[in-house]
Amino acid sequence: MDIPIIEWLLSSDEPWTRYRAMVDLLDLPEESPEVRSTRSDMIHHPRVCALISAANEWPGYPLKRHNDAKHPIYKFSTLADFGVSASDPGMETAISALMDHQSPLGPYQVIVNIPKAFGGTGEDQWTWILCDSPTILYTLLAFGLHDDSGVQQAVEYLVHLVDDNGYRCKADPALGKFKGPGRREHPCPIANLYALKALSMSPEFIDSPAAWNAVESLLHHWALRGHQKYFLFGIGTDFRKLKYPFVWYDILHVTDVLSRYHFARRDARFLEMVEAINDQADADGRVTAGSMYMAWRGWSFASKKAPSPWLTFLVRRIQKRMIESSPAG
């Protein structure tokens, strides 16, 4: 591990970056005084407190497009990425609201508004689609609620939904004729990505057929770049830009999720993605956002003018996972 980069991350004014670098890059135990102190700084940081407050506004407004970075669902997932847990101050009420609406089948629901053109009613309704429900599931698992019976039901149903070519555009059967923009038999890249992110939090499913099929779907999509565009998801210039939060289908999001699976990390197609990310680092190994969500302006990862500690940490974590899966790792 590059010591100057680690020192730079640990000297960051972002406690979420320092905390995750200590735990994920240096493998320091959560019980160590340094980690405990840094985590406390994170939980009480004004930016994190603001995210928790925003999460407590759940369900917020209806989700009309799934790359709406200001929606509360992505406040939850970002808190989960940082390492916030269910027992942290301010989280109990927010999580309770998140879990209040669960389909009898298992998936957690959000308020959406699906236009009639896509088979919806054009009205606000609680329901689930595979491009939103797995994000909630990932969040709850990351918060430490793996043993909750409702969460387990959601995991098992997610595993059940996979097809031979990965996850397709699936939704609550109550939506009737709803179908995303694409052929029914095609895999949906964003659904595969979100599903894999959730399943990565359940060790018992890391090697499951569902995980293998979904990983292959994403790797195959990369291999077909320039030739095949599933649904709304192409792999071009915008896809390659480094971007956070993990809201949509882009190279850092895809590579971060794939790096959680040991059988993906040695695949030549995955290595090509990592190389495309590494090429964007500066001479010191630091990375800067290539694109940004205006709703997150003010965060280092939402600035194209200077290297971001958090983005650099995310890239370094991917690289560390690769080392750990190498023959000498």
Salt bridges, closest charged atoms under 4 A:
ASP2 OD2 - ARG316 NH2 3.98
ASP24 OD2 - ARG20 NE 2.74
ASP24 OD2 - ARG317 NH1 3.01
ASP27 OD1 - LYS320 NZ 3.26
ASP41 OD2 - ARG18 NH2 3.65
ASP68 OD1 - LYS70 NZ 3.38
ASP81 OD1 - LYS197 NZ 3.71
ASP88 OD2 - ARG39 NH2 2.72
ASP132 OD2 - HIS66 NE2 3.13
ASP147 OD1 - HIS146 ND1 3.61
ASP163 OD2 - ARG168 NE 3.60
ASP163 OD2 - LYS170 NZ 3.06
GLU204 OE2 - HIS146 NE2 3.25
ASP207 OD1 - HIS262 NE2 3.05
GLU216 OE1 - ARG269 NH2 2.91
ASP238 OD1 - LYS241 NZ 3.29
ASP256 OD2 - ARG260 NH2 2.99
ASP256 OD1 - ARG317 NH2 3.18
ASP256 OD1 - ARG321 NH1 3.56
ASP267 OD1 - ARG269 NE 2.87
GLU272 OE1 - ARG225 NH2 3.55
GLU324 OE2 - LYS320 NZ 2.45
